[in-house]
Amino acid sequence: MLWLITKYLTTAALVVLITELAKRSDKLGGLVAALPLVTILTLVWLHLENQPAAKVANHAWYTFWYVVPTLPMFLAFPVLLPRLGFWLTLLASVLLTVVCFALFALFMRRFGVELL
């Protein structure tokens, strides 16, 4: 139980740190948020929990492919925000990401990469 609490607190502290950095500097907050810190933590947690190397490697592999279709959201969000407000922009960004992910998964299937 202590291990689970440690994982939660460490991961939550990371999110709070990024939020606090973003309040002080847009660029620094964006840079730290763009780092794969959550993925690195996940890889560390999997390793420390004695998961097989193949499981850890698969997590990194699929994370790479799942990041690609999320990138258009980061371009659309700042464009839509002044026009739609925060909540509609967030909803539109989520929908855009879902559509991009579905199309990307169909495209990648041609190359033998199964994402769905």
Residue, then its C-alpha position, 0 to 999 in steps of 0.5 A: m500500500l505504501w508503494l501505491i501511495t508513493k507512486y500517486l504522490t510522486t506522479a501528482a507532484l510532477v503534475v503540480l510542478i509543471t503547472e507551477l512552472a507554466k504559471r511562471s513561464d509559458k516556455l519553461g512550462g511547455l518545455v517541461a510538459a513536453l518532456p516524456l516525464v510521465t512516460i519515464l515515470t511509468l517505465v520506472w514504475l514498471h521496472l521496479e515492479n519487476q515487469p518483463a522487459a518486453k512489457v516495458a519495451n512495448h509500453a515505450w513502443y506504443t507510447f511513441w505511436y500514440v503521441v503522433p496523432t495528439l500533436p495536431m491538438f497542440l496546434a489547434f488549441p491556441v487557434l480555437l481558444p480565443r474563438l470558442g472559449f476554454w471548454l469548447t476548445l478543450l472539447a474540440s481538441v479532444l474530438l480532433t485527437v480522437v479523429c486523428f488517432a482513428l485515421f492514424a491507426l487506419f494508416m499505420r495498419r498498412f505498415g503492420v502497426e496495430l494501434l487499435 
